[in-house]
Amino acid sequence: MNNIIDALNWRYATKVFDKTKKISNEDLEEIIEAFRLTASAYWLQAWKLLIVENQKTKDSLIEVSLWQKQVSDCSNLLVLCRLDSIWVTEIDKLLDNVVKMRWISRSDLLWYENMMKWYINSLDEVTKWHWMDKQVYIVLWNLLTVLALKKIDSCPMEWIMRDKYDEVLWLKEKWLKTVLALPIWYRSSDDKYANLTKVRFDRDDVVEIIK
């Protein structure tokens, strides 16, 4: 890969994986670190990454993924989740971590604490859910870019039965909600979509520079 544009041209939503290959532990750790370093509003990181490797569990998710077999055929199924809600305790947890990592006083963060708690408390539950879903999509596009740079294939999936994922993965007990699935592995030479021309609008159709 010469640059990020080459990588983005190379990637596509992979439909058939090559089961003879394996993602290395080193690559998986880099993917995890890329997830951890993703930007988030207010630093809140109101999400969690589940990595499903158990084959029986992956197989049980095929039907609730509306028969998209990539969830079973992949090496690792990444399930991107959000918190069930955001509570004041989550903000306190974040600020305690800031104090620990930046060696500052909690009182130095009082203005930020008040601002965050005011904002979060001003949202109704449905608005919180939508807001957190949008945060998870920041994770998705960061991971898609990192995966493309590493030449690891993926297929982002919104078209899944999210509530059923929650049941299979016991997420209610973890105060989590499924947002989307991201199976990863390497493309198969049998995937007819691998060599198709990427379809995107021209630059002038989607970009306007206002001077």
Rosetta constraint file for C-alpha pairs under 8 A:
AtomPair CA 1 CA 6 HARMONIC 6.09 0.50
AtomPair CA 1 CA 7 HARMONIC 6.16 0.50
AtomPair CA 1 CA 149 HARMONIC 7.07 0.50
AtomPair CA 2 CA 6 HARMONIC 6.33 0.50
AtomPair CA 2 CA 7 HARMONIC 7.96 0.50
AtomPair CA 3 CA 7 HARMONIC 6.55 0.50
AtomPair CA 4 CA 8 HARMONIC 6.19 0.50
AtomPair CA 4 CA 145 HARMONIC 8.00 0.50
AtomPair CA 4 CA 149 HARMONIC 6.63 0.50
AtomPair CA 5 CA 9 HARMONIC 6.14 0.50
AtomPair CA 6 CA 10 HARMONIC 6.13 0.50
AtomPair CA 7 CA 11 HARMONIC 6.39 0.50
AtomPair CA 7 CA 145 HARMONIC 7.74 0.50
AtomPair CA 7 CA 148 HARMONIC 5.20 0.50
AtomPair CA 7 CA 149 HARMONIC 5.31 0.50
AtomPair CA 7 CA 151 HARMONIC 7.47 0.50
AtomPair CA 8 CA 145 HARMONIC 6.98 0.50
AtomPair CA 8 CA 148 HARMONIC 6.27 0.50
AtomPair CA 8 CA 149 HARMONIC 7.83 0.50
AtomPair CA 9 CA 198 HARMONIC 7.11 0.50
AtomPair CA 10 CA 148 HARMONIC 7.16 0.50
AtomPair CA 11 CA 148 HARMONIC 5.69 0.50
AtomPair CA 11 CA 151 HARMONIC 7.83 0.50
AtomPair CA 11 CA 153 HARMONIC 6.86 0.50
AtomPair CA 12 CA 153 HARMONIC 7.58 0.50
AtomPair CA 12 CA 154 HARMONIC 7.56 0.50
AtomPair CA 12 CA 155 HARMONIC 7.57 0.50
AtomPair CA 12 CA 194 HARMONIC 7.21 0.50
AtomPair CA 12 CA 198 HARMONIC 7.97 0.50
AtomPair CA 13 CA 153 HARMONIC 7.69 0.50
AtomPair CA 13 CA 154 HARMONIC 6.05 0.50
AtomPair CA 13 CA 155 HARMONIC 4.42 0.50
AtomPair CA 13 CA 156 HARMONIC 6.88 0.50
AtomPair CA 14 CA 153 HARMONIC 6.33 0.50
AtomPair CA 14 CA 154 HARMONIC 5.70 0.50
AtomPair CA 14 CA 155 HARMONIC 5.26 0.50
AtomPair CA 14 CA 187 HARMONIC 6.29 0.50
AtomPair CA 14 CA 191 HARMONIC 7.52 0.50
AtomPair CA 14 CA 193 HARMONIC 7.35 0.50
AtomPair CA 14 CA 194 HARMONIC 7.19 0.50
AtomPair CA 15 CA 70 HARMONIC 6.55 0.50
AtomPair CA 15 CA 155 HARMONIC 7.11 0.50
AtomPair CA 15 CA 187 HARMONIC 7.79 0.50
AtomPair CA 15 CA 191 HARMONIC 6.35 0.50
AtomPair CA 15 CA 193 HARMONIC 7.37 0.50
AtomPair CA 16 CA 70 HARMONIC 6.91 0.50
AtomPair CA 16 CA 187 HARMONIC 6.06 0.50
AtomPair CA 16 CA 188 HARMONIC 5.59 0.50
AtomPair CA 16 CA 190 HARMONIC 6.93 0.50
AtomPair CA 16 CA 191 HARMONIC 5.12 0.50
AtomPair CA 17 CA 70 HARMONIC 7.34 0.50
AtomPair CA 17 CA 73 HARMONIC 6.65 0.50
AtomPair CA 17 CA 74 HARMONIC 6.50 0.50
AtomPair CA 17 CA 185 HARMONIC 6.33 0.50
AtomPair CA 17 CA 186 HARMONIC 5.49 0.50
AtomPair CA 17 CA 187 HARMONIC 4.54 0.50
AtomPair CA 17 CA 188 HARMONIC 4.76 0.50
AtomPair CA 17 CA 191 HARMONIC 7.66 0.50
AtomPair CA 18 CA 185 HARMONIC 7.47 0.50
AtomPair CA 18 CA 186 HARMONIC 5.63 0.50
AtomPair CA 18 CA 187 HARMONIC 5.49 0.50
AtomPair CA 18 CA 188 HARMONIC 4.26 0.50
AtomPair CA 18 CA 189 HARMONIC 7.55 0.50
AtomPair CA 19 CA 73 HARMONIC 7.32 0.50
AtomPair CA 19 CA 74 HARMONIC 7.65 0.50
AtomPair CA 19 CA 75 HARMONIC 7.80 0.50
AtomPair CA 19 CA 186 HARMONIC 7.95 0.50
AtomPair CA 19 CA 188 HARMONIC 7.96 0.50
AtomPair CA 21 CA 185 HARMONIC 7.85 0.50
AtomPair CA 21 CA 186 HARMONIC 6.94 0.50
AtomPair CA 22 CA 75 HARMONIC 6.79 0.50
AtomPair CA 22 CA 185 HARMONIC 7.23 0.50
AtomPair CA 22 CA 186 HARMONIC 7.97 0.50
AtomPair CA 23 CA 27 HARMONIC 6.56 0.50
AtomPair CA 23 CA 28 HARMONIC 6.83 0.50
AtomPair CA 23 CA 75 HARMONIC 7.00 0.50
AtomPair CA 23 CA 185 HARMONIC 6.60 0.50
AtomPair CA 24 CA 28 HARMONIC 6.29 0.50
AtomPair CA 25 CA 29 HARMONIC 6.09 0.50
AtomPair CA 26 CA 30 HARMONIC 6.40 0.50
AtomPair CA 27 CA 31 HARMONIC 6.30 0.50
AtomPair CA 28 CA 32 HARMONIC 6.24 0.50
AtomPair CA 29 CA 33 HARMONIC 6.16 0.50
AtomPair CA 30 CA 34 HARMONIC 6.09 0.50
AtomPair CA 31 CA 35 HARMONIC 6.28 0.50
AtomPair CA 31 CA 143 HARMONIC 7.05 0.50
AtomPair CA 31 CA 146 HARMONIC 7.25 0.50
AtomPair CA 31 CA 147 HARMONIC 7.42 0.50
AtomPair CA 32 CA 36 HARMONIC 6.26 0.50
AtomPair CA 33 CA 37 HARMONIC 6.16 0.50
AtomPair CA 34 CA 38 HARMONIC 6.32 0.50
AtomPair CA 34 CA 142 HARMONIC 7.49 0.50
AtomPair CA 34 CA 143 HARMONIC 6.79 0.50
AtomPair CA 34 CA 146 HARMONIC 7.30 0.50
AtomPair CA 35 CA 49 HARMONIC 7.74 0.50
AtomPair CA 35 CA 139 HARMONIC 6.36 0.50
AtomPair CA 35 CA 142 HARMONIC 7.51 0.50
AtomPair CA 35 CA 143 HARMONIC 6.62 0.50
AtomPair CA 38 CA 138 HARMONIC 7.40 0.50
AtomPair CA 38 CA 139 HARMONIC 5.98 0.50
AtomPair CA 38 CA 142 HARMONIC 6.79 0.50
AtomPair CA 39 CA 43 HARMONIC 7.16 0.50
AtomPair CA 39 CA 45 HARMONIC 7.98 0.50
AtomPair CA 39 CA 138 HARMONIC 7.39 0.50
AtomPair CA 39 CA 139 HARMONIC 7.80 0.50
AtomPair CA 40 CA 44 HARMONIC 6.26 0.50
AtomPair CA 40 CA 45 HARMONIC 5.69 0.50
AtomPair CA 40 CA 135 HARMONIC 6.43 0.50
AtomPair CA 40 CA 138 HARMONIC 7.60 0.50
AtomPair CA 41 CA 45 HARMONIC 7.62 0.50
AtomPair CA 41 CA 135 HARMONIC 7.39 0.50
AtomPair CA 42 CA 116 HARMONIC 7.38 0.50
AtomPair CA 43 CA 94 HARMONIC 7.64 0.50
AtomPair CA 44 CA 90 HARMONIC 7.72 0.50
AtomPair CA 44 CA 91 HARMONIC 7.08 0.50
AtomPair CA 44 CA 94 HARMONIC 6.61 0.50
AtomPair CA 46 CA 82 HARMONIC 5.80 0.50
AtomPair CA 46 CA 83 HARMONIC 5.58 0.50
AtomPair CA 46 CA 86 HARMONIC 7.40 0.50
AtomPair CA 46 CA 132 HARMONIC 6.73 0.50
AtomPair CA 46 CA 135 HARMONIC 7.81 0.50
AtomPair CA 47 CA 80 HARMONIC 7.41 0.50
AtomPair CA 47 CA 81 HARMONIC 5.49 0.50
AtomPair CA 47 CA 82 HARMONIC 4.05 0.50
AtomPair CA 47 CA 83 HARMONIC 5.57 0.50
AtomPair CA 47 CA 132 HARMONIC 7.84 0.50
AtomPair CA 47 CA 136 HARMONIC 6.77 0.50
AtomPair CA 48 CA 80 HARMONIC 6.35 0.50
AtomPair CA 48 CA 81 HARMONIC 5.19 0.50
AtomPair CA 48 CA 82 HARMONIC 6.12 0.50
AtomPair CA 48 CA 83 HARMONIC 7.51 0.50
AtomPair CA 48 CA 176 HARMONIC 7.88 0.50
AtomPair CA 49 CA 78 HARMONIC 6.75 0.50
AtomPair CA 49 CA 79 HARMONIC 6.01 0.50
AtomPair CA 49 CA 80 HARMONIC 5.10 0.50
AtomPair CA 49 CA 81 HARMONIC 6.22 0.50
AtomPair CA 50 CA 78 HARMONIC 5.73 0.50
AtomPair CA 50 CA 79 HARMONIC 5.02 0.50
AtomPair CA 50 CA 80 HARMONIC 6.50 0.50
AtomPair CA 50 CA 81 HARMONIC 7.50 0.50
AtomPair CA 51 CA 76 HARMONIC 6.32 0.50
AtomPair CA 51 CA 77 HARMONIC 5.68 0.50
AtomPair CA 51 CA 78 HARMONIC 4.74 0.50
AtomPair CA 51 CA 79 HARMONIC 6.40 0.50
AtomPair CA 52 CA 57 HARMONIC 7.38 0.50
AtomPair CA 52 CA 58 HARMONIC 6.87 0.50
AtomPair CA 52 CA 76 HARMONIC 5.85 0.50
AtomPair CA 52 CA 77 HARMONIC 4.95 0.50
AtomPair CA 52 CA 78 HARMONIC 6.35 0.50
AtomPair CA 52 CA 79 HARMONIC 7.53 0.50
AtomPair CA 53 CA 57 HARMONIC 7.88 0.50
AtomPair CA 53 CA 58 HARMONIC 7.28 0.50
AtomPair CA 53 CA 75 HARMONIC 6.86 0.50
AtomPair CA 53 CA 76 HARMONIC 5.30 0.50
AtomPair CA 53 CA 77 HARMONIC 6.61 0.50
AtomPair CA 54 CA 58 HARMONIC 6.34 0.50
AtomPair CA 55 CA 59 HARMONIC 6.04 0.50
AtomPair CA 55 CA 72 HARMONIC 7.00 0.50
AtomPair CA 56 CA 60 HARMONIC 6.23 0.50
AtomPair CA 57 CA 61 HARMONIC 6.59 0.50
AtomPair CA 57 CA 168 HARMONIC 7.71 0.50
AtomPair CA 58 CA 62 HARMONIC 6.97 0.50
AtomPair CA 58 CA 71 HARMONIC 6.05 0.50
AtomPair CA 58 CA 72 HARMONIC 4.82 0.50
AtomPair CA 58 CA 77 HARMONIC 7.43 0.50
AtomPair CA 59 CA 71 HARMONIC 7.50 0.50
AtomPair CA 59 CA 72 HARMONIC 5.09 0.50
AtomPair CA 60 CA 64 HARMONIC 7.88 0.50
AtomPair CA 60 CA 168 HARMONIC 7.68 0.50
AtomPair CA 61 CA 65 HARMONIC 5.96 0.50
AtomPair CA 61 CA 71 HARMONIC 6.95 0.50
AtomPair CA 61 CA 72 HARMONIC 7.41 0.50
AtomPair CA 61 CA 165 HARMONIC 7.06 0.50
AtomPair CA 61 CA 168 HARMONIC 7.53 0.50
AtomPair CA 62 CA 66 HARMONIC 6.58 0.50
AtomPair CA 62 CA 67 HARMONIC 5.06 0.50
AtomPair CA 62 CA 68 HARMONIC 6.15 0.50
AtomPair CA 62 CA 69 HARMONIC 5.95 0.50
AtomPair CA 62 CA 71 HARMONIC 6.33 0.50
AtomPair CA 62 CA 72 HARMONIC 6.46 0.50
AtomPair CA 63 CA 67 HARMONIC 5.01 0.50
AtomPair CA 63 CA 68 HARMONIC 7.82 0.50
AtomPair CA 64 CA 160 HARMONIC 6.06 0.50
AtomPair CA 64 CA 161 HARMONIC 5.23 0.50
AtomPair CA 64 CA 162 HARMONIC 7.99 0.50
AtomPair CA 64 CA 164 HARMONIC 6.30 0.50
AtomPair CA 64 CA 165 HARMONIC 7.01 0.50
AtomPair CA 65 CA 71 HARMONIC 7.55 0.50
AtomPair CA 65 CA 159 HARMONIC 6.82 0.50
AtomPair CA 65 CA 160 HARMONIC 4.36 0.50
AtomPair CA 65 CA 161 HARMONIC 6.16 0.50
AtomPair CA 66 CA 159 HARMONIC 7.32 0.50
AtomPair CA 66 CA 160 HARMONIC 6.20 0.50
AtomPair CA 66 CA 161 HARMONIC 7.55 0.50
AtomPair CA 69 CA 73 HARMONIC 6.12 0.50
AtomPair CA 70 CA 74 HARMONIC 5.59 0.50
AtomPair CA 70 CA 155 HARMONIC 7.70 0.50
AtomPair CA 70 CA 183 HARMONIC 6.27 0.50
AtomPair CA 71 CA 77 HARMONIC 6.10 0.50
AtomPair CA 71 CA 181 HARMONIC 7.97 0.50
AtomPair CA 71 CA 182 HARMONIC 7.89 0.50
AtomPair CA 71 CA 183 HARMONIC 5.52 0.50
AtomPair CA 72 CA 77 HARMONIC 7.96 0.50
AtomPair CA 74 CA 183 HARMONIC 5.66 0.50
AtomPair CA 74 CA 184 HARMONIC 5.70 0.50
AtomPair CA 74 CA 185 HARMONIC 5.48 0.50
AtomPair CA 75 CA 183 HARMONIC 7.56 0.50
AtomPair CA 75 CA 184 HARMONIC 6.30 0.50
AtomPair CA 75 CA 185 HARMONIC 5.39 0.50
AtomPair CA 76 CA 183 HARMONIC 6.04 0.50
AtomPair CA 76 CA 184 HARMONIC 5.65 0.50
AtomPair CA 76 CA 185 HARMONIC 6.94 0.50
AtomPair CA 77 CA 181 HARMONIC 7.04 0.50
AtomPair CA 77 CA 182 HARMONIC 5.94 0.50
AtomPair CA 77 CA 183 HARMONIC 4.27 0.50
AtomPair CA 77 CA 184 HARMONIC 6.26 0.50
AtomPair CA 78 CA 181 HARMONIC 5.87 0.50
AtomPair CA 78 CA 182 HARMONIC 4.87 0.50
AtomPair CA 78 CA 183 HARMONIC 5.75 0.50
AtomPair CA 78 CA 184 HARMONIC 7.38 0.50
AtomPair CA 79 CA 178 HARMONIC 6.95 0.50
AtomPair CA 79 CA 179 HARMONIC 7.64 0.50
AtomPair CA 79 CA 180 HARMONIC 6.09 0.50
AtomPair CA 79 CA 181 HARMONIC 4.55 0.50
AtomPair CA 79 CA 182 HARMONIC 6.11 0.50
AtomPair CA 80 CA 136 HARMONIC 6.87 0.50
AtomPair CA 80 CA 140 HARMONIC 7.86 0.50
AtomPair CA 80 CA 178 HARMONIC 6.29 0.50
AtomPair CA 80 CA 179 HARMONIC 5.77 0.50
AtomPair CA 80 CA 180 HARMONIC 5.52 0.50
AtomPair CA 80 CA 181 HARMONIC 6.15 0.50
AtomPair CA 80 CA 182 HARMONIC 7.57 0.50
AtomPair CA 81 CA 136 HARMONIC 7.18 0.50
AtomPair CA 81 CA 176 HARMONIC 6.28 0.50
AtomPair CA 81 CA 177 HARMONIC 5.39 0.50
AtomPair CA 81 CA 178 HARMONIC 4.46 0.50
AtomPair CA 81 CA 179 HARMONIC 5.21 0.50
AtomPair CA 81 CA 180 HARMONIC 7.18 0.50
AtomPair CA 82 CA 132 HARMONIC 6.25 0.50
AtomPair CA 82 CA 133 HARMONIC 6.69 0.50
AtomPair CA 82 CA 136 HARMONIC 6.79 0.50
AtomPair CA 82 CA 176 HARMONIC 5.76 0.50
AtomPair CA 82 CA 177 HARMONIC 5.43 0.50
AtomPair CA 82 CA 178 HARMONIC 6.58 0.50
AtomPair CA 82 CA 179 HARMONIC 6.70 0.50
AtomPair CA 83 CA 132 HARMONIC 7.62 0.50
AtomPair CA 83 CA 175 HARMONIC 6.12 0.50
AtomPair CA 83 CA 176 HARMONIC 4.62 0.50
AtomPair CA 83 CA 177 HARMONIC 6.16 0.50
AtomPair CA 84 CA 129 HARMONIC 7.62 0.50
AtomPair CA 84 CA 175 HARMONIC 5.10 0.50
AtomPair CA 84 CA 176 HARMONIC 4.78 0.50
AtomPair CA 84 CA 177 HARMONIC 5.61 0.50
AtomPair CA 85 CA 125 HARMONIC 7.29 0.50
AtomPair CA 85 CA 128 HARMONIC 6.84 0.50
AtomPair CA 85 CA 129 HARMONIC 6.87 0.50
AtomPair CA 85 CA 175 HARMONIC 7.89 0.50
AtomPair CA 86 CA 90 HARMONIC 6.39 0.50
AtomPair CA 86 CA 120 HARMONIC 7.38 0.50
AtomPair CA 86 CA 128 HARMONIC 7.38 0.50
AtomPair CA 87 CA 91 HARMONIC 7.05 0.50
AtomPair CA 87 CA 120 HARMONIC 7.96 0.50
AtomPair CA 88 CA 92 HARMONIC 6.31 0.50
AtomPair CA 88 CA 117 HARMONIC 6.61 0.50
AtomPair CA 89 CA 93 HARMONIC 6.07 0.50
AtomPair CA 90 CA 94 HARMONIC 6.30 0.50
AtomPair CA 91 CA 95 HARMONIC 6.22 0.50
AtomPair CA 91 CA 113 HARMONIC 7.40 0.50
AtomPair CA 91 CA 116 HARMONIC 7.56 0.50
AtomPair CA 91 CA 117 HARMONIC 7.37 0.50
AtomPair CA 92 CA 96 HARMONIC 6.05 0.50
AtomPair CA 93 CA 97 HARMONIC 6.36 0.50
AtomPair CA 94 CA 98 HARMONIC 6.36 0.50
AtomPair CA 95 CA 99 HARMONIC 6.24 0.50
AtomPair CA 95 CA 106 HARMONIC 7.27 0.50
AtomPair CA 95 CA 109 HARMONIC 7.51 0.50
AtomPair CA 95 CA 113 HARMONIC 7.61 0.50
AtomPair CA 96 CA 100 HARMONIC 6.29 0.50
AtomPair CA 96 CA 106 HARMONIC 7.30 0.50
AtomPair CA 97 CA 101 HARMONIC 6.08 0.50
AtomPair CA 98 CA 102 HARMONIC 5.75 0.50
AtomPair CA 98 CA 103 HARMONIC 7.79 0.50
AtomPair CA 98 CA 104 HARMONIC 7.76 0.50
AtomPair CA 99 CA 103 HARMONIC 5.40 0.50
AtomPair CA 99 CA 104 HARMONIC 5.06 0.50
AtomPair CA 99 CA 105 HARMONIC 6.05 0.50
AtomPair CA 99 CA 106 HARMONIC 6.09 0.50
AtomPair CA 100 CA 104 HARMONIC 7.42 0.50
AtomPair CA 104 CA 108 HARMONIC 6.89 0.50
AtomPair CA 105 CA 109 HARMONIC 7.30 0.50
AtomPair CA 106 CA 110 HARMONIC 6.78 0.50
AtomPair CA 109 CA 113 HARMONIC 6.03 0.50
AtomPair CA 110 CA 114 HARMONIC 6.08 0.50
AtomPair CA 111 CA 115 HARMONIC 6.18 0.50
AtomPair CA 112 CA 116 HARMONIC 6.12 0.50
AtomPair CA 113 CA 117 HARMONIC 6.06 0.50
AtomPair CA 114 CA 118 HARMONIC 5.95 0.50
AtomPair CA 115 CA 119 HARMONIC 6.22 0.50
AtomPair CA 116 CA 120 HARMONIC 6.09 0.50
AtomPair CA 117 CA 121 HARMONIC 5.84 0.50
AtomPair CA 118 CA 122 HARMONIC 6.11 0.50
AtomPair CA 119 CA 123 HARMONIC 6.89 0.50
AtomPair CA 120 CA 128 HARMONIC 7.77 0.50
AtomPair CA 123 CA 127 HARMONIC 5.95 0.50
AtomPair CA 123 CA 128 HARMONIC 6.08 0.50
AtomPair CA 124 CA 128 HARMONIC 6.31 0.50
AtomPair CA 125 CA 129 HARMONIC 6.30 0.50
AtomPair CA 126 CA 130 HARMONIC 6.40 0.50
AtomPair CA 127 CA 131 HARMONIC 6.05 0.50
AtomPair CA 128 CA 132 HARMONIC 6.08 0.50
AtomPair CA 129 CA 133 HARMONIC 6.14 0.50
AtomPair CA 130 CA 134 HARMONIC 6.34 0.50
AtomPair CA 131 CA 135 HARMONIC 6.50 0.50
AtomPair CA 132 CA 136 HARMONIC 6.44 0.50
AtomPair CA 133 CA 137 HARMONIC 6.63 0.50
AtomPair CA 133 CA 179 HARMONIC 6.42 0.50
AtomPair CA 134 CA 138 HARMONIC 6.88 0.50
AtomPair CA 135 CA 139 HARMONIC 7.01 0.50
AtomPair CA 136 CA 140 HARMONIC 6.42 0.50
AtomPair CA 136 CA 179 HARMONIC 7.29 0.50
AtomPair CA 137 CA 141 HARMONIC 6.35 0.50
AtomPair CA 138 CA 142 HARMONIC 6.28 0.50
AtomPair CA 139 CA 143 HARMONIC 6.12 0.50
AtomPair CA 140 CA 144 HARMONIC 6.12 0.50
AtomPair CA 140 CA 156 HARMONIC 7.91 0.50
AtomPair CA 141 CA 145 HARMONIC 6.23 0.50
AtomPair CA 142 CA 146 HARMONIC 6.31 0.50
AtomPair CA 143 CA 147 HARMONIC 5.92 0.50
AtomPair CA 144 CA 148 HARMONIC 6.11 0.50
AtomPair CA 144 CA 154 HARMONIC 7.44 0.50
AtomPair CA 145 CA 149 HARMONIC 6.26 0.50
AtomPair CA 146 CA 150 HARMONIC 6.31 0.50
AtomPair CA 147 CA 151 HARMONIC 6.02 0.50
AtomPair CA 147 CA 152 HARMONIC 5.02 0.50
AtomPair CA 147 CA 153 HARMONIC 6.66 0.50
AtomPair CA 147 CA 154 HARMONIC 7.57 0.50
AtomPair CA 148 CA 152 HARMONIC 5.92 0.50
AtomPair CA 148 CA 153 HARMONIC 6.88 0.50
AtomPair CA 151 CA 186 HARMONIC 7.99 0.50
AtomPair CA 152 CA 184 HARMONIC 6.90 0.50
AtomPair CA 152 CA 185 HARMONIC 5.98 0.50
AtomPair CA 152 CA 186 HARMONIC 5.69 0.50
AtomPair CA 153 CA 184 HARMONIC 5.60 0.50
AtomPair CA 153 CA 185 HARMONIC 5.35 0.50
AtomPair CA 153 CA 186 HARMONIC 5.03 0.50
AtomPair CA 153 CA 187 HARMONIC 6.06 0.50
AtomPair CA 154 CA 182 HARMONIC 6.41 0.50
AtomPair CA 154 CA 183 HARMONIC 5.60 0.50
AtomPair CA 154 CA 184 HARMONIC 4.34 0.50
AtomPair CA 154 CA 185 HARMONIC 6.42 0.50
AtomPair CA 154 CA 186 HARMONIC 7.76 0.50
AtomPair CA 155 CA 182 HARMONIC 5.71 0.50
AtomPair CA 155 CA 183 HARMONIC 5.81 0.50
AtomPair CA 155 CA 184 HARMONIC 6.89 0.50
AtomPair CA 156 CA 180 HARMONIC 7.33 0.50
AtomPair CA 156 CA 181 HARMONIC 6.08 0.50
AtomPair CA 156 CA 182 HARMONIC 4.63 0.50
AtomPair CA 156 CA 183 HARMONIC 7.03 0.50
AtomPair CA 157 CA 180 HARMONIC 5.74 0.50
AtomPair CA 157 CA 181 HARMONIC 5.08 0.50
AtomPair CA 157 CA 182 HARMONIC 6.07 0.50
AtomPair CA 158 CA 179 HARMONIC 7.46 0.50
AtomPair CA 158 CA 180 HARMONIC 5.11 0.50
AtomPair CA 158 CA 181 HARMONIC 6.81 0.50
AtomPair CA 159 CA 180 HARMONIC 7.99 0.50
AtomPair CA 160 CA 180 HARMONIC 7.29 0.50
AtomPair CA 160 CA 181 HARMONIC 7.76 0.50
AtomPair CA 161 CA 165 HARMONIC 6.40 0.50
AtomPair CA 162 CA 166 HARMONIC 6.35 0.50
AtomPair CA 162 CA 177 HARMONIC 7.71 0.50
AtomPair CA 162 CA 178 HARMONIC 5.51 0.50
AtomPair CA 162 CA 179 HARMONIC 6.71 0.50
AtomPair CA 162 CA 180 HARMONIC 7.44 0.50
AtomPair CA 163 CA 167 HARMONIC 6.49 0.50
AtomPair CA 163 CA 177 HARMONIC 7.79 0.50
AtomPair CA 163 CA 178 HARMONIC 7.29 0.50
AtomPair CA 164 CA 168 HARMONIC 6.24 0.50
AtomPair CA 165 CA 169 HARMONIC 6.00 0.50
AtomPair CA 165 CA 178 HARMONIC 6.56 0.50
AtomPair CA 166 CA 170 HARMONIC 5.75 0.50
AtomPair CA 166 CA 171 HARMONIC 4.81 0.50
AtomPair CA 166 CA 172 HARMONIC 6.52 0.50
AtomPair CA 166 CA 176 HARMONIC 7.78 0.50
AtomPair CA 166 CA 177 HARMONIC 6.24 0.50
AtomPair CA 166 CA 178 HARMONIC 6.08 0.50
AtomPair CA 167 CA 171 HARMONIC 6.51 0.50
AtomPair CA 167 CA 172 HARMONIC 7.34 0.50
AtomPair CA 170 CA 174 HARMONIC 7.13 0.50
AtomPair CA 171 CA 175 HARMONIC 6.18 0.50
AtomPair CA 171 CA 176 HARMONIC 5.11 0.50
AtomPair CA 171 CA 177 HARMONIC 6.34 0.50
AtomPair CA 171 CA 178 HARMONIC 7.87 0.50
AtomPair CA 172 CA 176 HARMONIC 5.99 0.50
AtomPair CA 172 CA 177 HARMONIC 7.29 0.50
AtomPair CA 187 CA 191 HARMONIC 6.98 0.50
AtomPair CA 187 CA 194 HARMONIC 7.50 0.50
AtomPair CA 189 CA 194 HARMONIC 7.67 0.50
AtomPair CA 192 CA 196 HARMONIC 7.68 0.50
AtomPair CA 201 CA 205 HARMONIC 6.17 0.50
AtomPair CA 201 CA 206 HARMONIC 6.84 0.50
AtomPair CA 202 CA 206 HARMONIC 6.90 0.50
AtomPair CA 203 CA 207 HARMONIC 5.76 0.50
AtomPair CA 204 CA 208 HARMONIC 6.85 0.50
